[in-house]
Amino acid sequence: KLFVQVMETHKTKLGQGHPDTLTSMNNLAYTLHGMGRVEKAINLMQTCVRIQQDKLGADHPHTQSSNSTLENWTLKAAG
């Protein structure tokens, strides 16, 4: 719940594309995944990657890391 509050505060105060907001989004996705809420984690990471690609570019290390995580989670979820 705390990660959700942090992410929402960052979105409101800093904007959705701000690096701190993206970090909060990424952290929340990891937390959700660790809690077994895989579908919600994947959906949030998809949003994070899409915004990172738009704001940081596809070649940025943070975008690449998030995209790699998303690919791994998606493959594991597919079985």
PyMOL Python script that loads the backbone (N, CA, C, O; Angstrom):
from pymol import cmd

cmd.read_pdbstr("""\
ATOM      1  N   LYS A   1       0.827  -1.196   0.000  1.00  0.00           N
ATOM      2  CA  LYS A   1       0.000   0.000   0.000  1.00  0.00           C
ATOM      3  C   LYS A   1       0.871   1.259   0.000  1.00  0.00           C
ATOM      4  O   LYS A   1       0.527   2.258  -0.632  1.00  0.00           O
ATOM      5  N   LEU A   2       1.978   1.205   0.700  1.00  0.00           N
ATOM      6  CA  LEU A   2       2.877   2.358   0.744  1.00  0.00           C
ATOM      7  C   LEU A   2       3.436   2.676  -0.638  1.00  0.00           C
ATOM      8  O   LEU A   2       3.510   3.843  -1.023  1.00  0.00           O
ATOM      9  N   PHE A   3       3.836   1.630  -1.397  1.00  0.00           N
ATOM     10  CA  PHE A   3       4.366   1.854  -2.743  1.00  0.00           C
ATOM     11  C   PHE A   3       3.315   2.496  -3.649  1.00  0.00           C
ATOM     12  O   PHE A   3       3.649   3.326  -4.494  1.00  0.00           O
ATOM     13  N   VAL A   4       2.057   2.117  -3.479  1.00  0.00           N
ATOM     14  CA  VAL A   4       0.975   2.713  -4.266  1.00  0.00           C
ATOM     15  C   VAL A   4       0.857   4.194  -3.931  1.00  0.00           C
ATOM     16  O   VAL A   4       0.729   5.024  -4.831  1.00  0.00           O
ATOM     17  N   GLN A   5       0.898   4.532  -2.650  1.00  0.00           N
ATOM     18  CA  GLN A   5       0.803   5.929  -2.229  1.00  0.00           C
ATOM     19  C   GLN A   5       1.971   6.748  -2.768  1.00  0.00           C
ATOM     20  O   GLN A   5       1.785   7.871  -3.236  1.00  0.00           O
ATOM     21  N   VAL A   6       3.168   6.185  -2.703  1.00  0.00           N
ATOM     22  CA  VAL A   6       4.353   6.892  -3.208  1.00  0.00           C
ATOM     23  C   VAL A   6       4.218   7.139  -4.704  1.00  0.00           C
ATOM     24  O   VAL A   6       4.460   8.247  -5.182  1.00  0.00           O
ATOM     25  N   MET A   7       3.826   6.095  -5.445  1.00  0.00           N
ATOM     26  CA  MET A   7       3.687   6.239  -6.891  1.00  0.00           C
ATOM     27  C   MET A   7       2.628   7.281  -7.240  1.00  0.00           C
ATOM     28  O   MET A   7       2.852   8.122  -8.110  1.00  0.00           O
ATOM     29  N   GLU A   8       1.492   7.233  -6.579  1.00  0.00           N
ATOM     30  CA  GLU A   8       0.421   8.192  -6.861  1.00  0.00           C
ATOM     31  C   GLU A   8       0.841   9.618  -6.509  1.00  0.00           C
ATOM     32  O   GLU A   8       0.509  10.557  -7.232  1.00  0.00           O
ATOM     33  N   THR A   9       1.563   9.786  -5.414  1.00  0.00           N
ATOM     34  CA  THR A   9       2.065  11.109  -5.038  1.00  0.00           C
ATOM     35  C   THR A   9       3.043  11.630  -6.081  1.00  0.00           C
ATOM     36  O   THR A   9       2.976  12.795  -6.473  1.00  0.00           O
ATOM     37  N   HIS A  10       3.949  10.772  -6.529  1.00  0.00           N
ATOM     38  CA  HIS A  10       4.899  11.177  -7.565  1.00  0.00           C
ATOM     39  C   HIS A  10       4.173  11.559  -8.851  1.00  0.00           C
ATOM     40  O   HIS A  10       4.514  12.560  -9.481  1.00  0.00           O
ATOM     41  N   LYS A  11       3.182  10.774  -9.242  1.00  0.00           N
ATOM     42  CA  LYS A  11       2.415  11.091 -10.456  1.00  0.00           C
ATOM     43  C   LYS A  11       1.775  12.468 -10.343  1.00  0.00           C
ATOM     44  O   LYS A  11       1.829  13.268 -11.277  1.00  0.00           O
ATOM     45  N   THR A  12       1.169  12.736  -9.188  1.00  0.00           N
ATOM     46  CA  THR A  12       0.459  13.993  -8.985  1.00  0.00           C
ATOM     47  C   THR A  12       1.410  15.180  -8.928  1.00  0.00           C
ATOM     48  O   THR A  12       1.169  16.209  -9.559  1.00  0.00           O
ATOM     49  N   LYS A  13       2.486  15.033  -8.171  1.00  0.00           N
ATOM     50  CA  LYS A  13       3.388  16.170  -7.929  1.00  0.00           C
ATOM     51  C   LYS A  13       4.429  16.355  -9.032  1.00  0.00           C
ATOM     52  O   LYS A  13       4.793  17.484  -9.362  1.00  0.00           O
ATOM     53  N   LEU A  14       4.909  15.241  -9.603  1.00  0.00           N
ATOM     54  CA  LEU A  14       6.025  15.313 -10.543  1.00  0.00           C
ATOM     55  C   LEU A  14       5.638  15.014 -11.990  1.00  0.00           C
ATOM     56  O   LEU A  14       6.335  15.418 -12.921  1.00  0.00           O
ATOM     57  N   GLY A  15       4.536  14.311 -12.171  1.00  0.00           N
ATOM     58  CA  GLY A  15       4.111  13.908 -13.509  1.00  0.00           C
ATOM     59  C   GLY A  15       4.450  12.452 -13.778  1.00  0.00           C
ATOM     60  O   GLY A  15       5.370  11.897 -13.177  1.00  0.00           O
ATOM     61  N   GLN A  16       3.703  11.840 -14.683  1.00  0.00           N
ATOM     62  CA  GLN A  16       3.841  10.413 -14.949  1.00  0.00           C
ATOM     63  C   GLN A  16       5.194  10.053 -15.552  1.00  0.00           C
ATOM     64  O   GLN A  16       5.689   8.949 -15.324  1.00  0.00           O
ATOM     65  N   GLY A  17       5.798  10.953 -16.312  1.00  0.00           N
ATOM     66  CA  GLY A  17       7.057  10.643 -16.973  1.00  0.00           C
ATOM     67  C   GLY A  17       8.301  11.006 -16.186  1.00  0.00           C
ATOM     68  O   GLY A  17       9.412  10.814 -16.682  1.00  0.00           O
ATOM     69  N   HIS A  18       8.153  11.519 -14.987  1.00  0.00           N
ATOM     70  CA  HIS A  18       9.315  11.895 -14.171  1.00  0.00           C
ATOM     71  C   HIS A  18      10.069  10.637 -13.739  1.00  0.00           C
ATOM     72  O   HIS A  18       9.449   9.621 -13.427  1.00  0.00           O
ATOM     73  N   PRO A  19      11.406  10.699 -13.719  1.00  0.00           N
ATOM     74  CA  PRO A  19      12.197   9.523 -13.321  1.00  0.00           C
ATOM     75  C   PRO A  19      11.819   8.946 -11.956  1.00  0.00           C
ATOM     76  O   PRO A  19      11.817   7.727 -11.787  1.00  0.00           O
ATOM     77  N   ASP A  20      11.501   9.795 -10.989  1.00  0.00           N
ATOM     78  CA  ASP A  20      11.105   9.291  -9.665  1.00  0.00           C
ATOM     79  C   ASP A  20       9.774   8.540  -9.734  1.00  0.00           C
ATOM     80  O   ASP A  20       9.585   7.537  -9.045  1.00  0.00           O
ATOM     81  N   THR A  21       8.860   9.025 -10.562  1.00  0.00           N
ATOM     82  CA  THR A  21       7.581   8.336 -10.740  1.00  0.00           C
ATOM     83  C   THR A  21       7.801   6.980 -11.390  1.00  0.00           C
ATOM     84  O   THR A  21       7.202   5.985 -10.980  1.00  0.00           O
ATOM     85  N   LEU A  22       8.659   6.940 -12.402  1.00  0.00           N
ATOM     86  CA  LEU A  22       8.949   5.677 -13.086  1.00  0.00           C
ATOM     87  C   LEU A  22       9.623   4.683 -12.148  1.00  0.00           C
ATOM     88  O   LEU A  22       9.344   3.486 -12.207  1.00  0.00           O
ATOM     89  N   THR A  23      10.504   5.172 -11.286  1.00  0.00           N
ATOM     90  CA  THR A  23      11.141   4.295 -10.296  1.00  0.00           C
ATOM     91  C   THR A  23      10.099   3.739  -9.337  1.00  0.00           C
ATOM     92  O   THR A  23      10.130   2.554  -9.004  1.00  0.00           O
ATOM     93  N   SER A  24       9.182   4.582  -8.895  1.00  0.00           N
ATOM     94  CA  SER A  24       8.111   4.128  -8.000  1.00  0.00           C
ATOM     95  C   SER A  24       7.231   3.087  -8.682  1.00  0.00           C
ATOM     96  O   SER A  24       6.838   2.096  -8.067  1.00  0.00           O
ATOM     97  N   MET A  25       6.929   3.318  -9.944  1.00  0.00           N
ATOM     98  CA  MET A  25       6.113   2.380 -10.710  1.00  0.00           C
ATOM     99  C   MET A  25       6.821   1.028 -10.834  1.00  0.00           C
ATOM    100  O   MET A  25       6.212  -0.028 -10.664  1.00  0.00           O
ATOM    101  N   ASN A  26       8.108   1.087 -11.131  1.00  0.00           N
ATOM    102  CA  ASN A  26       8.920  -0.127 -11.247  1.00  0.00           C
ATOM    103  C   ASN A  26       8.961  -0.873  -9.916  1.00  0.00           C
ATOM    104  O   ASN A  26       8.790  -2.092  -9.879  1.00  0.00           O
ATOM    105  N   ASN A  27       9.185  -0.146  -8.829  1.00  0.00           N
ATOM    106  CA  ASN A  27       9.232  -0.771  -7.500  1.00  0.00           C
ATOM    107  C   ASN A  27       7.904  -1.431  -7.141  1.00  0.00           C
ATOM    108  O   ASN A  27       7.878  -2.528  -6.583  1.00  0.00           O
ATOM    109  N   LEU A  28       6.811  -0.761  -7.462  1.00  0.00           N
ATOM    110  CA  LEU A  28       5.499  -1.331  -7.176  1.00  0.00           C
ATOM    111  C   LEU A  28       5.269  -2.595  -7.997  1.00  0.00           C
ATOM    112  O   LEU A  28       4.725  -3.575  -7.487  1.00  0.00           O
ATOM    113  N   ALA A  29       5.674  -2.580  -9.250  1.00  0.00           N
ATOM    114  CA  ALA A  29       5.521  -3.771 -10.094  1.00  0.00           C
ATOM    115  C   ALA A  29       6.291  -4.949  -9.502  1.00  0.00           C
ATOM    116  O   ALA A  29       5.770  -6.064  -9.443  1.00  0.00           O
ATOM    117  N   TYR A  30       7.526  -4.708  -9.065  1.00  0.00           N
ATOM    118  CA  TYR A  30       8.319  -5.777  -8.435  1.00  0.00           C
ATOM    119  C   TYR A  30       7.646  -6.286  -7.157  1.00  0.00           C
ATOM    120  O   TYR A  30       7.626  -7.489  -6.899  1.00  0.00           O
ATOM    121  N   THR A  31       7.102  -5.373  -6.369  1.00  0.00           N
ATOM    122  CA  THR A  31       6.428  -5.768  -5.131  1.00  0.00           C
ATOM    123  C   THR A  31       5.204  -6.626  -5.433  1.00  0.00           C
ATOM    124  O   THR A  31       4.992  -7.661  -4.802  1.00  0.00           O
ATOM    125  N   LEU A  32       4.405  -6.194  -6.394  1.00  0.00           N
ATOM    126  CA  LEU A  32       3.226  -6.967  -6.782  1.00  0.00           C
ATOM    127  C   LEU A  32       3.621  -8.355  -7.280  1.00  0.00           C
ATOM    128  O   LEU A  32       2.986  -9.353  -6.938  1.00  0.00           O
ATOM    129  N   HIS A  33       4.667  -8.404  -8.083  1.00  0.00           N
ATOM    130  CA  HIS A  33       5.127  -9.692  -8.605  1.00  0.00           C
ATOM    131  C   HIS A  33       5.569 -10.602  -7.465  1.00  0.00           C
ATOM    132  O   HIS A  33       5.250 -11.791  -7.451  1.00  0.00           O
ATOM    133  N   GLY A  34       6.294 -10.047  -6.524  1.00  0.00           N
ATOM    134  CA  GLY A  34       6.753 -10.822  -5.373  1.00  0.00           C
ATOM    135  C   GLY A  34       5.618 -11.327  -4.501  1.00  0.00           C
ATOM    136  O   GLY A  34       5.754 -12.337  -3.810  1.00  0.00           O
ATOM    137  N   MET A  35       4.490 -10.616  -4.538  1.00  0.00           N
ATOM    138  CA  MET A  35       3.310 -11.016  -3.771  1.00  0.00           C
ATOM    139  C   MET A  35       2.451 -12.025  -4.534  1.00  0.00           C
ATOM    140  O   MET A  35       1.427 -12.488  -4.031  1.00  0.00           O
ATOM    141  N   GLY A  36       2.880 -12.359  -5.753  1.00  0.00           N
ATOM    142  CA  GLY A  36       2.118 -13.310  -6.555  1.00  0.00           C
ATOM    143  C   GLY A  36       1.023 -12.685  -7.396  1.00  0.00           C
ATOM    144  O   GLY A  36       0.226 -13.397  -8.008  1.00  0.00           O
ATOM    145  N   ARG A  37       0.975 -11.381  -7.433  1.00  0.00           N
ATOM    146  CA  ARG A  37      -0.034 -10.676  -8.238  1.00  0.00           C
ATOM    147  C   ARG A  37       0.568 -10.383  -9.611  1.00  0.00           C
ATOM    148  O   ARG A  37       0.776  -9.236 -10.006  1.00  0.00           O
ATOM    149  N   VAL A  38       0.834 -11.481 -10.315  1.00  0.00           N
ATOM    150  CA  VAL A  38       1.632 -11.445 -11.537  1.00  0.00           C
ATOM    151  C   VAL A  38       0.967 -10.636 -12.646  1.00  0.00           C
ATOM    152  O   VAL A  38       1.626  -9.817 -13.286  1.00  0.00           O
ATOM    153  N   GLU A  39      -0.310 -10.847 -12.882  1.00  0.00           N
ATOM    154  CA  GLU A  39      -0.984 -10.132 -13.971  1.00  0.00           C
ATOM    155  C   GLU A  39      -0.956  -8.623 -13.740  1.00  0.00           C
ATOM    156  O   GLU A  39      -0.690  -7.852 -14.663  1.00  0.00           O
ATOM    157  N   LYS A  40      -1.228  -8.212 -12.521  1.00  0.00           N
ATOM    158  CA  LYS A  40      -1.200  -6.779 -12.190  1.00  0.00           C
ATOM    159  C   LYS A  40       0.222  -6.224 -12.332  1.00  0.00           C
ATOM    160  O   LYS A  40       0.412  -5.108 -12.814  1.00  0.00           O
ATOM    161  N   ALA A  41       1.222  -7.015 -11.908  1.00  0.00           N
ATOM    162  CA  ALA A  41       2.621  -6.597 -12.031  1.00  0.00           C
ATOM    163  C   ALA A  41       3.011  -6.427 -13.495  1.00  0.00           C
ATOM    164  O   ALA A  41       3.670  -5.453 -13.859  1.00  0.00           O
ATOM    165  N   ILE A  42       2.606  -7.373 -14.328  1.00  0.00           N
ATOM    166  CA  ILE A  42       2.922  -7.295 -15.757  1.00  0.00           C
ATOM    167  C   ILE A  42       2.258  -6.071 -16.380  1.00  0.00           C
ATOM    168  O   ILE A  42       2.890  -5.350 -17.152  1.00  0.00           O
ATOM    169  N   ASN A  43       1.004  -5.835 -16.053  1.00  0.00           N
ATOM    170  CA  ASN A  43       0.302  -4.666 -16.599  1.00  0.00           C
ATOM    171  C   ASN A  43       0.988  -3.363 -16.204  1.00  0.00           C
ATOM    172  O   ASN A  43       1.144  -2.464 -17.030  1.00  0.00           O
ATOM    173  N   LEU A  44       1.394  -3.262 -14.948  1.00  0.00           N
ATOM    174  CA  LEU A  44       2.068  -2.050 -14.483  1.00  0.00           C
ATOM    175  C   LEU A  44       3.432  -1.896 -15.145  1.00  0.00           C
ATOM    176  O   LEU A  44       3.820  -0.788 -15.516  1.00  0.00           O
ATOM    177  N   MET A  45       4.165  -3.003 -15.296  1.00  0.00           N
ATOM    178  CA  MET A  45       5.478  -2.932 -15.941  1.00  0.00           C
ATOM    179  C   MET A  45       5.331  -2.568 -17.418  1.00  0.00           C
ATOM    180  O   MET A  45       6.187  -1.872 -17.964  1.00  0.00           O
ATOM    181  N   GLN A  46       4.267  -3.025 -18.071  1.00  0.00           N
ATOM    182  CA  GLN A  46       4.015  -2.630 -19.462  1.00  0.00           C
ATOM    183  C   GLN A  46       3.837  -1.119 -19.560  1.00  0.00           C
ATOM    184  O   GLN A  46       4.372  -0.480 -20.466  1.00  0.00           O
ATOM    185  N   THR A  47       3.095  -0.564 -18.635  1.00  0.00           N
ATOM    186  CA  THR A  47       2.896   0.886 -18.605  1.00  0.00           C
ATOM    187  C   THR A  47       4.218   1.597 -18.371  1.00  0.00           C
ATOM    188  O   THR A  47       4.526   2.587 -19.035  1.00  0.00           O
ATOM    189  N   CYS A  48       4.990   1.093 -17.432  1.00  0.00           N
ATOM    190  CA  CYS A  48       6.288   1.687 -17.112  1.00  0.00           C
ATOM    191  C   CYS A  48       7.204   1.676 -18.336  1.00  0.00           C
ATOM    192  O   CYS A  48       7.828   2.687 -18.657  1.00  0.00           O
ATOM    193  N   VAL A  49       7.283   0.538 -19.013  1.00  0.00           N
ATOM    194  CA  VAL A  49       8.145   0.418 -20.196  1.00  0.00           C
ATOM    195  C   VAL A  49       7.682   1.374 -21.290  1.00  0.00           C
ATOM    196  O   VAL A  49       8.504   2.035 -21.926  1.00  0.00           O
ATOM    197  N   ARG A  50       6.376   1.450 -21.511  1.00  0.00           N
ATOM    198  CA  ARG A  50       5.853   2.338 -22.548  1.00  0.00           C
ATOM    199  C   ARG A  50       6.240   3.799 -22.271  1.00  0.00           C
ATOM    200  O   ARG A  50       6.646   4.521 -23.182  1.00  0.00           O
ATOM    201  N   ILE A  51       6.112   4.220 -21.025  1.00  0.00           N
ATOM    202  CA  ILE A  51       6.460   5.599 -20.667  1.00  0.00           C
ATOM    203  C   ILE A  51       7.968   5.800 -20.758  1.00  0.00           C
ATOM    204  O   ILE A  51       8.426   6.833 -21.246  1.00  0.00           O
ATOM    205  N   GLN A  52       8.742   4.825 -20.294  1.00  0.00           N
ATOM    206  CA  GLN A  52      10.200   4.931 -20.381  1.00  0.00           C
ATOM    207  C   GLN A  52      10.652   5.053 -21.830  1.00  0.00           C
ATOM    208  O   GLN A  52      11.533   5.855 -22.140  1.00  0.00           O
ATOM    209  N   GLN A  53      10.056   4.262 -22.718  1.00  0.00           N
ATOM    210  CA  GLN A  53      10.423   4.344 -24.129  1.00  0.00           C
ATOM    211  C   GLN A  53      10.129   5.729 -24.681  1.00  0.00           C
ATOM    212  O   GLN A  53      10.911   6.273 -25.461  1.00  0.00           O
ATOM    213  N   ASP A  54       9.004   6.295 -24.277  1.00  0.00           N
ATOM    214  CA  ASP A  54       8.610   7.617 -24.745  1.00  0.00           C
ATOM    215  C   ASP A  54       9.501   8.715 -24.169  1.00  0.00           C
ATOM    216  O   ASP A  54       9.926   9.616 -24.892  1.00  0.00           O
ATOM    217  N   LYS A  55       9.783   8.642 -22.869  1.00  0.00           N
ATOM    218  CA  LYS A  55      10.509   9.715 -22.187  1.00  0.00           C
ATOM    219  C   LYS A  55      12.030   9.550 -22.227  1.00  0.00           C
ATOM    220  O   LYS A  55      12.762  10.531 -22.352  1.00  0.00           O
ATOM    221  N   LEU A  56      12.501   8.299 -22.119  1.00  0.00           N
ATOM    222  CA  LEU A  56      13.942   8.048 -22.014  1.00  0.00           C
ATOM    223  C   LEU A  56      14.543   7.477 -23.295  1.00  0.00           C
ATOM    224  O   LEU A  56      15.739   7.623 -23.546  1.00  0.00           O
ATOM    225  N   GLY A  57      13.714   6.831 -24.095  1.00  0.00           N
ATOM    226  CA  GLY A  57      14.183   6.171 -25.306  1.00  0.00           C
ATOM    227  C   GLY A  57      14.391   4.685 -25.071  1.00  0.00           C
ATOM    228  O   GLY A  57      14.641   4.247 -23.948  1.00  0.00           O
ATOM    229  N   ALA A  58      14.285   3.919 -26.146  1.00  0.00           N
ATOM    230  CA  ALA A  58      14.387   2.458 -26.063  1.00  0.00           C
ATOM    231  C   ALA A  58      15.774   1.985 -25.655  1.00  0.00           C
ATOM    232  O   ALA A  58      15.915   0.897 -25.098  1.00  0.00           O
ATOM    233  N   ASP A  59      16.799   2.785 -25.924  1.00  0.00           N
ATOM    234  CA  ASP A  59      18.173   2.372 -25.633  1.00  0.00           C
ATOM    235  C   ASP A  59      18.650   2.764 -24.241  1.00  0.00           C
ATOM    236  O   ASP A  59      19.767   2.418 -23.855  1.00  0.00           O
ATOM    237  N   HIS A  60      17.837   3.470 -23.489  1.00  0.00           N
ATOM    238  CA  HIS A  60      18.234   3.880 -22.139  1.00  0.00           C
ATOM    239  C   HIS A  60      18.342   2.644 -21.247  1.00  0.00           C
ATOM    240  O   HIS A  60      17.511   1.741 -21.347  1.00  0.00           O
ATOM    241  N   PRO A  61      19.356   2.590 -20.375  1.00  0.00           N
ATOM    242  CA  PRO A  61      19.535   1.411 -19.510  1.00  0.00           C
ATOM    243  C   PRO A  61      18.317   1.080 -18.648  1.00  0.00           C
ATOM    244  O   PRO A  61      18.019  -0.097 -18.441  1.00  0.00           O
ATOM    245  N   HIS A  62      17.613   2.081 -18.145  1.00  0.00           N
ATOM    246  CA  HIS A  62      16.429   1.808 -17.323  1.00  0.00           C
ATOM    247  C   HIS A  62      15.317   1.179 -18.161  1.00  0.00           C
ATOM    248  O   HIS A  62      14.630   0.261 -17.715  1.00  0.00           O
ATOM    249  N   THR A  63      15.151   1.686 -19.378  1.00  0.00           N
ATOM    250  CA  THR A  63      14.147   1.118 -20.280  1.00  0.00           C
ATOM    251  C   THR A  63      14.491  -0.320 -20.617  1.00  0.00           C
ATOM    252  O   THR A  63      13.626  -1.195 -20.595  1.00  0.00           O
ATOM    253  N   GLN A  64      15.753  -0.561 -20.929  1.00  0.00           N
ATOM    254  CA  GLN A  64      16.180  -1.919 -21.280  1.00  0.00           C
ATOM    255  C   GLN A  64      16.005  -2.876 -20.111  1.00  0.00           C
ATOM    256  O   GLN A  64      15.573  -4.013 -20.301  1.00  0.00           O
ATOM    257  N   SER A  65      16.333  -2.434 -18.916  1.00  0.00           N
ATOM    258  CA  SER A  65      16.184  -3.278 -17.732  1.00  0.00           C
ATOM    259  C   SER A  65      14.714  -3.614 -17.475  1.00  0.00           C
ATOM    260  O   SER A  65      14.370  -4.769 -17.224  1.00  0.00           O
ATOM    261  N   SER A  66      13.862  -2.610 -17.538  1.00  0.00           N
ATOM    262  CA  SER A  66      12.430  -2.835 -17.319  1.00  0.00           C
ATOM    263  C   SER A  66      11.850  -3.738 -18.399  1.00  0.00           C
ATOM    264  O   SER A  66      11.035  -4.614 -18.108  1.00  0.00           O
ATOM    265  N   ASN A  67      12.265  -3.529 -19.634  1.00  0.00           N
ATOM    266  CA  ASN A  67      11.771  -4.344 -20.736  1.00  0.00           C
ATOM    267  C   ASN A  67      12.212  -5.797 -20.583  1.00  0.00           C
ATOM    268  O   ASN A  67      11.442  -6.715 -20.867  1.00  0.00           O
ATOM    269  N   SER A  68      13.436  -6.003 -20.139  1.00  0.00           N
ATOM    270  CA  SER A  68      13.941  -7.359 -19.902  1.00  0.00           C
ATOM    271  C   SER A  68      13.131  -8.048 -18.805  1.00  0.00           C
ATOM    272  O   SER A  68      12.760  -9.215 -18.933  1.00  0.00           O
ATOM    273  N   THR A  69      12.864  -7.319 -17.740  1.00  0.00           N
ATOM    274  CA  THR A  69      12.041  -7.856 -16.655  1.00  0.00           C
ATOM    275  C   THR A  69      10.656  -8.217 -17.174  1.00  0.00           C
ATOM    276  O   THR A  69      10.140  -9.295 -16.877  1.00  0.00           O
ATOM    277  N   LEU A  70      10.059  -7.330 -17.940  1.00  0.00           N
ATOM    278  CA  LEU A  70       8.733  -7.570 -18.501  1.00  0.00           C
ATOM    279  C   LEU A  70       8.727  -8.824 -19.369  1.00  0.00           C
ATOM    280  O   LEU A  70       7.815  -9.645 -19.271  1.00  0.00           O
ATOM    281  N   GLU A  71       9.732  -8.972 -20.209  1.00  0.00           N
ATOM    282  CA  GLU A  71       9.821 -10.161 -21.061  1.00  0.00           C
ATOM    283  C   GLU A  71       9.927 -11.432 -20.226  1.00  0.00           C
ATOM    284  O   GLU A  71       9.261 -12.425 -20.517  1.00  0.00           O
ATOM    285  N   ASN A  72      10.763 -11.403 -19.189  1.00  0.00           N
ATOM    286  CA  ASN A  72      10.921 -12.578 -18.320  1.00  0.00           C
ATOM    287  C   ASN A  72       9.616 -12.933 -17.621  1.00  0.00           C
ATOM    288  O   ASN A  72       9.212 -14.095 -17.607  1.00  0.00           O
ATOM    289  N   TRP A  73       8.964 -11.944 -17.049  1.00  0.00           N
ATOM    290  CA  TRP A  73       7.707 -12.187 -16.347  1.00  0.00           C
ATOM    291  C   TRP A  73       6.642 -12.732 -17.297  1.00  0.00           C
ATOM    292  O   TRP A  73       5.897 -13.649 -16.951  1.00  0.00           O
ATOM    293  N   THR A  74       6.582 -12.156 -18.499  1.00  0.00           N
ATOM    294  CA  THR A  74       5.581 -12.580 -19.475  1.00  0.00           C
ATOM    295  C   THR A  74       5.814 -14.027 -19.903  1.00  0.00           C
ATOM    296  O   THR A  74       4.869 -14.807 -20.011  1.00  0.00           O
ATOM    297  N   LEU A  75       7.071 -14.380 -20.145  1.00  0.00           N
ATOM    298  CA  LEU A  75       7.395 -15.762 -20.521  1.00  0.00           C
ATOM    299  C   LEU A  75       7.044 -16.738 -19.409  1.00  0.00           C
ATOM    300  O   LEU A  75       6.464 -17.792 -19.669  1.00  0.00           O
ATOM    301  N   LYS A  76       7.389 -16.398 -18.177  1.00  0.00           N
ATOM    302  CA  LYS A  76       7.089 -17.277 -17.041  1.00  0.00           C
ATOM    303  C   LYS A  76       5.583 -17.415 -16.832  1.00  0.00           C
ATOM    304  O   LYS A  76       5.095 -18.497 -16.505  1.00  0.00           O
ATOM    305  N   ALA A  77       4.858 -16.334 -17.019  1.00  0.00           N
ATOM    306  CA  ALA A  77       3.403 -16.372 -16.833  1.00  0.00           C
ATOM    307  C   ALA A  77       2.724 -17.228 -17.900  1.00  0.00           C
ATOM    308  O   ALA A  77       1.681 -17.835 -17.656  1.00  0.00           O
ATOM    309  N   ALA A  78       3.333 -17.266 -19.087  1.00  0.00           N
ATOM    310  CA  ALA A  78       2.766 -18.053 -20.187  1.00  0.00           C
ATOM    311  C   ALA A  78       2.991 -19.549 -19.988  1.00  0.00           C
ATOM    312  O   ALA A  78       2.350 -20.378 -20.632  1.00  0.00           O
ATOM    313  N   GLY A  79       3.910 -19.876 -19.087  1.00  0.00           N
ATOM    314  CA  GLY A  79       4.165 -21.281 -18.780  1.00  0.00           C
ATOM    315  C   GLY A  79       5.303 -21.785 -19.545  1.00  0.00           C
ATOM    316  O   GLY A  79       5.665 -22.954 -19.415  1.00  0.00           O
TER     317      GLY A  79
END
""", "prot")
cmd.dss("prot")
cmd.show_as("cartoon", "prot")
cmd.util.cbc("prot")
cmd.orient("prot")
